[in-house]
Amino acid sequence: MQGTSRSELAAELERCARLCEDTAELYVERHGDAVGADVVAGLLLAVAAIDTAVRVLDENGRSQATALMIAATLARDAVDAAERRGLDATLLVCVASLRRVVALCDAG
């Protein structure tokens, strides 16, 4: 891992996953059926991929690159879904975190 230690990467991924999870929950509470399912689904899929990447980083196995690639791909998809919906303050913070994770995963 160049520039970022494995533990720093794992911590950043973990922060992003919890933020996305909280944002998805907040959107369902606030908007119910009116919120686009693609936004909530995109966030939750990104959370699952990011959580998996964190576990793989902890295991120090050869599948790290694959896990990071999948996490970056699903994070990009979540950003795209959020941007299509329109960014409010809550989504803006989440999207910024997801973009950081994409950059870190791509560098990893």
N, C-alpha and C positions, 0 to 999 in steps of 0.2 A: 504494500500500500504506500504509495508515494505521497508525501505531504500531510497525510492524515493517518493517525494510528488507527488500528483496528478498533480499539476501545472508544476513541473519539467518534469514529464513524458509527459504531453501534449505538452510542448515546444519542447522536443526532438523528439517526433513523428512528430510534425509540421515541424521541420527542415528537417527531413528525407524525408517527403513527398514532400516538395518543391525541394529538391535535386534530388529525383527520377524523378519528373516531368520535371525538367530542363534537366536532363540527357537523358530522353526519347526524348524530343524535339530536343536536340542537335544531337542525333543519327539519327533521321529522316532527319534533315537538312544535316548532313555530308554524310550519306550513302544512303539515299533514300530507294529504294527497296532492296538494297544489305544487309542492316542490317536485322538480323533475327527477324521476327515478334514476335517470342516467347520472345525475350529480351524486346522489347518495350511493348508488351502486359503484360508481367510479371511485369514490372516497373509500368505501369499504373494501373494494378489491385491492386498492393501493395499500390499505392497512394490512391486509392478509399477506401480500407480497413482501412488504417491508418487515413485518414480524418474522416471516420465514427467513429473510435475509439476515436479520439479527441473530436468529438461532444458528444459521449456517456459519456466520462469522465467529460465533462462540465455539463452534466445533472445529474450526480451523481446517476444513476439508477442501478438496479440490473443486467442489461445486460452488465456491464463493462467487466466481465470475458470473456463472449462470444465474444465481440467485439475485445478484446485484443488477444484472441486465433485465431480468423479469420485473424487479422492483422499479427500476427506472422507466420501463415501458408502461407499466400500469400507473405510475405517478404521472407520466406525460398524458395518458388518457384521462386521468382525473382532472388535470389542469385544463385540458381541452373541453371537457364537459362543463366545468365551472365557468370557463370563459364564454361558452355558448349560452349559458344561463344568464350571465351578467354578474359581475363581481360586486358584492357588497362588502362591508368592512370585515365580516366574519370570513367570507370566502377569500378575501384578499390576503389575509394573514395565512390561511391554510395554503393557498396557491404559492405564496412566497416560500413557505417551508418546503412544499413539494418540489419547487424549482431547485432549491438548494440540495435536496436529496438527489434529484436527477443528476446534478453536476457532480456530487460526491460519488454516486454510483458509477457514473461514466468514467470518473478519474480512478475509481477502485479497480 
